[in-house]
């Protein structure tokens, strides 16, 4: 799932915004409002750390019963995973692909598609977000 307001028509503007103010773009991508509200209701504090990913993995997945919020929550989970990576893995940064999809670029140059990872986690819980983080952080 991409961010339509960052789609191909706006890709150049998105790239310019990211170059001009990467912290503002990172703040926008870190909002994850739906995921944060679900976590808050479950008593899970999302503080943008790897430990918070472990806490999310332990939440009861009530969202799976609601097909309307499932894809949105998965999208948020992917953005949150990316946020934790960008804030804790040296050299990691957000990159907006030409199709508008936000990905995380690691210091090695590898681009990690975090949104599909979050969507898979929301649907099945596998692989866990903390597992994704561990695999990303060691590269």
N, C-alpha and C positions, 0 to 999 in steps of 0.2 A: 504494500500500500504506500503510495507516495503522497507527498504534500502538494495538492494541486496548485496552491498559490506559489509554489516553487517549481512548477512544471516547465516543460521545454520553452514555452513562450517567455518565461521569466527567469530562465536559467542564468543568463548573463547578469541580471540584476542580483540574483541570489549569490552568485560567485563574487560579485563586487561587494555586496553586503558582508559576506563572510570575510573577505580580505580587509574591508574597512573596519569592521568591529566584530571579531570572532567571539568575544565575550558576550555580546548581545545576542548573537545567533545561538551560542551555547545555552544562554539563559532561556531563550525561546524554546529550544528543543528539550530542555530539562523540565519544562512545566509539568507534563504528564499528569494532568489534572484528574482524569478518571482513575488512573492507577493509584495516585496519591490518596484520593478519597476512599477507595476500596481498602487500601492499606490502613488508613486512619481508623476506619470503622472496625478493622480487625485488631487494632492496637499495635500496628507495626509502624515504626518510625522510619521514614525514608530520609536518610541523611547523606545520600550520595556516596556511600562506602560499600566495599565488598560485603561487609557483614549484613547490610540491609538487603542485599541480593539473597543471602542465605535465609533471612527472615521471610522474604517474599516466597521463597520456595516452600516454606512451611505453612503458608496460609491455606485455609480451606478454600478451594476454587469455586465459590458460589457463582461466579460470573459465567461458568460453563452452562448454567441453566438458562441463560438469557442470550439468545442468538443475536439480539440487537446490539448488545454492548461487547460481546466477545471479540469481534475484530478490532474495535477501538481500544479495548483494554490491551490486546496483544500488541497493537501499534505503540501504545504508551509504554508497555513493558520493554519493547525493543529500544525505544528512545531512552528509557531509564537505564537500561544496560549500557547503552552508548555513553550516557552522561557519566556513569560511574567509571567507565574505561577512560574517557577523556580527562576526568578529574584526578585519576589515580595512577594511570600508566604513563610513565615519562615518554614524551614525544607524540602521544596520541592526540588527534584533533579531528573535528568534524570536517567532512567534505560533502558538498552537495553535487551529486552526479547530474549530468545534463538532463536526465529524465525527471529531476526534482527529488530523487530519493536521497535522504541523508544516510551517509555511511561514515564509519570511523576509519581514518587512515592512521596506521601505526608508524612508528619511527622507521621500521623496516621498509615502508612503502606499501605494505599489504593493506588492502581495503577490506573491512569487515562489514558485512551486511547485517546490522543488528536488528532491524525491524522484522525480517523473517524469523529470526531467532526468538524474538518476543512473541510473535504470532504463534509459533509452534509451541512455545511454553504455555501460552494462554489456553490453547486447545487441549494439550495432553500433559503438560507438566514435564515433558522430556524433550530435549535435555534441560536440566535445571539452569536457571540464570546464573547461579554461582559456578556451575560447571563451565558454562560458556565463558564467564569472566576468567576463570583459571586458565583455560586454554588460550584465550586472547592475551592475557597478561604475561604468559611465559614466552611469547614469540617476540 
